[in-house]
Amino acid sequence: MRRRDFIALSSGAAALLLDAHIPRSQAAGQRRVGVFMPTAADDPDTTETSKAFRQELERLGWTVERNIHIDYRYAAGRSDQYAALAQELIALQPEVIFAQGTQVVATLQQQTRAIPIVFNNVSDPIGSGFVANLAHPGGNLTGILLYETGITGKWLAMLKEIAPRLMRVALVGNPKTVPFDYFRRAAAAAASSLGIELVPTPIQNVDSDIERAIESFGAAPNGGLLIMPDPTLRIRRDLVIALATRYRLPAVYPFRLFVAAGGLMSYGTDQDDVFRQAAAYVDQILRGAKAADLPVQAPTKYETVVNNKTAKAIGLDIPSSLLVRADEVIE
């Protein structure tokens, strides 16, 4: 799932493809699905969630290259590639597209109002203009919410619980690839109630910006990091984790994969389960349902993960209250 799975088509080949409607790689009778991910094809976490997506489709009666063909596009963290990849995918005329993340979905929406789109990891589908309301989307988009805004309070409370002297928290994300203001507004209200100064820390799509931002914030004491559910940071998680450890900053992450890679703790959705939920909606659309009539779903599984080794490395003890709640403790 991470490192570029781009298919370069010449304009002549693309024209032939559109005329024929069915590419040589797709046998007659196969239904066609597009998948657009902001991450890279060879990333282990992407590989795992994509496997969950395919397995759920198979459970529902769809076998790849027997009765379904899937075209993948991976942006590998390059937001400047979104428009071109969306255009490529739409030109293949899939019956439904499965897409991850707010900015990816926004790019697809700009290019098609006809092809049904099932999304996941979208935080504010109404505010983003994707759906009219959650119960009755009304257009060509529906899918699975990432989080409700209240989760920012949960993240900040976890930081205060593990580091009681915490006074400042950097909210780190790339506004080009995550709805930064949406999370900032929610986090500001929660931070005030916890006596925490929220420090919005927007970064760009380059490693040097991430390092500069965390180094600058880490120069002052009693700070912590709230890492947003952002493809830019997800792909660069090893760098983010290394910087948090170097500056002894307690950090809370949106996905388990950060903690498995050495991050301190996470609270978020079970991503395998979210991908299975999305596959169920793809199935329903292939069988005739309309995206406009399928309500946007909330995630069904959340998980808390903590890394005891990382806590010790930055001089923290995980409180028993947090250990008891944890679904997984990495030693």
N, C-alpha and C positions, 0 to 999 in steps of 0.2 A: 504493500500500500504506500510505499514512499520511495520514490526516486524517479519518477517520470515514465509514464506509459503512454507517451504522446504518439499518435498516429498521424504522420504527415501525408496528406493527400494532395496531389497536384490538382490544379483547377480542372483539367481535362478529366482526370479520374473521378473527381467529385461530381462533375456533371453527369458522367456515365452512371455513377452510383445513384444519383437522384432519378435519372430516367428509368433505371431498372427497378428501383425501390427495394430490391433484395440483393445484398452484396454476395460475392462468391463464398464468403465465410459463413453465410447463413443459409441453412437448408430450407427448402420449401416447407411451409407449415409451422415453422418456428415463430413464436411470438418474440417481439423485440423490446428490450428494456435498456435504458441508458442509466449509467451510474456516474455521478460527478462528485469527486472528493477533493477537498482542499489540501489533503496530505499527500504523501508519496506512496507509490505502489509497494515498495519493499519494506515499509515500516512494520515491525512485528505487531504492533497494536492494530494497525489497519488490516493486516493479514488476518488477524484473529476475528475482528468484527465483520470483515467481509465473509469469512467462513460461516459465521453465525447467520448472516443474511442469506447466503446460498443454501445453508442447511434448512432454514425455515421455508424457503421457497420449495425445496425438495419435499419437505414434509407435507406441503400443501399441493403437491402434484406437479411441480415444475422442475424438470431436469435439464441442466445446461447442455446445450448442443443436441438435445433430443427434441424437446418441444419449446425451448426458450433459448434465446441468444442474448447475451449481455455485452454491451459496449461500455468500456470503462474510460474515464478521463481523470487523471490525477494532476493537481496543480503543484504539488510538492512545496507548498508554502509560498508560491509565487502569485500574489494577488494580481500582478500585471498580466498574468496569463488567463485569468478567468474568462474574459470576453471571447478570446480566440477559441478556447476549449469549449465554451458553451455553444459557440457557432458551429464548431465541428460536430458536436454531439447532436444538436438539433437537425443538422443537415442529414444525418443518418435516419431521421424520421422514426424514432422509437415510439412505441405506443404509450409509454409512461417513463418518466425519469425519476430516479431516486437521487436526492442531492443532500449534502451535509453542510450546514452552517449558513448563517444569515447572509453574508456577502455573496456566496456562491448562488444561493437561491435568488437573491435580488438580481444578479446578473442574468440568470436564466429567465426570470420573469420579464426583464426588459426585452428579451429576444423572442419569447413565445407566450401567447395567451391561449393557445390551442392545445398543446401537449400537456396532459396531466402531470403534475409534479408532486411527489411525496417527499417531504423534507424531514430531517431530524436535526438535533442540536441547534434549533432556532429558539431564541429566548422570548422574543416579542413579535409574534406574527401579525398581530393587529396593528401595533405601532409601526411596523415595517411595511405595512400596506399589502401583506400577502393574503390576508383573509378578512372578510367583513366582520365575522365574530367566530368564536371558537366552536360553537355548536353547529353553525351553518356557514362554512367558509365562503360559499357563493361564487368562487371562481375556478381556476384550474389548479389551485394549490391546496394541499392539506398535509398533515403529518403529525410528528411527535414533538412536543415541547422539550426544550433542554431543561430549563429551570424556571420556577416562578421567582419573582424579585426577592421574596423573603429569604432565599438561600444566602444572600450576602450577609444577612445578620447571623446566620448559622456559621459562616466562615469566620467572621470577625470574633464571634463568641469563642470559637475553638482556639483562635490565636490568643485571646485574653486568658483562656483557661490554662493553656500550656505555658504561657509567659505572663504572669500576673502584673509585672511591672511595665508591660507594653504600653507605650504612649502614642506611637505613630505607626501608621500602616500605609505602605505604598500600594496603590491599586494599579497593577501593571498589565498593559495590553496594547495591541496595535489597533487604532481606530479604523484602519482600512479593512480589517478582517474580523472584528468583533464589535457589537453595538456598545461602544465604550460609554457613552452618555447614559444609556439605559442602566448599566450596572453602577455607574458613578452616582446617579441619583438615589438608587436604592441603598447603596453602601453608605452614603453620607448620613442618612437618617439613622441607620443602625449604629454607625460609629459614634455619633453624638450621644446616644443613650448609654454607650459603654465607656465614655470618657476617652475616646480615641480620636486623634487628629488624622483625618484621611488625607493622603497626599496623592492626588491623581498623577500617574506616571505613564503618559503615552509614549510608546516606542514605535520605531519604524521597522521596516522589514529587513534589518541588517543586524548582524551579531554585534558590531561595535556600538550600536545604539543601546542594545540591551545591557551590555557590560558597563557602558558609561552611566546609564540610569541607575542600575543597582549599586554600583560603586559609589556614586554620589550620595544616594540615599543611605547606604550603610555606613557612611562616615560619622553619623550622629548616633548616640546610644538609644536603647529602648525602642527599636524599630522592628517591624515585621513586614512580610510580603503577602499580599493577596493576589494570586496569579489568576487572571481571567481565563475563561474557556475559549481560548484564542488559538487558531491554527498556527499562527506565527510562533507562539511560545511552545505549543505542543511539539512542533517539529524540532525546536531548539531546546528541548527540555533538559538535555545533559548540560548545556551551558548555564541555564537558569539555576539548576540544582547546584552546580559547582560554585556559582557566585553566591548563592544563599549560604552555602556551607563556609565559603571563604570569609564572608563578613559576619558569620554567626547570626544570621537572621532567621528567626522562625518563619516558616512559610506554610500557607495552606493552598492546596491545589484543587482543581475542579474534577480531576480524573485519577483513578487508581494508578494508571500507567506512570504518573510522575513519582509516586511513592515507591513503586516497584523498581524505578530507576535510581532511587536514592533520596527522593524528596521526603520531607518530614511527615506530612499528613494530608489526607484528602477527604472530601465529602462530596459525593456526586452520584450521578446515575450509573447503573450497571449498563455499560455500553453494549455488551452483547445482547442484552434484553431489549434495548432500544432498537437495535438493528433488526431483531426478530419482529418487533412491533411494526417497523416500517415495511418489512417483507410481507406481512399480512395485508397491509394496505395496497401494496403493489399487486398482490394476488387478487384482491377484490376489484381493482380497476381493470385488470386483464379479463376478469369475468363479467365486466359490464357496468360496475359501479362508477359513479361520477365523483370526481374529487370535490365538487361543490357540495355534495350531500354527505360527505364523510367527516364527522367532527374531528377537530384537532384533539389529540389525546395527550394526557399527562403521562410521564414515565411511571412505571409500576414498581421499579426496584431502585433503591438508593443504598449506598454502601459507605461506611467509614473505615478508612485504612490508616494505620500509623506505622512509622518506622522507628523502632527503638534504637537501632544502631545510629541513625542520623541524629536523634535527640541527644544521645550521649556525646556525639561528635561536636555539637554546638553548645554543650553544657547545660542541657535541660533534662529534667525528669518528667516523663509522661504521667500526669496525675491518674490515680486509680479510677476516677470518674470517667475519664476519657477511654482508658483501657477497657472498662466494662462495656462501654457502648460500641467499641470497635468490632467490626465484622472480621477484620484481619489485622494481626500484629506481625510485622516483618522484623525479625531479629537480626 
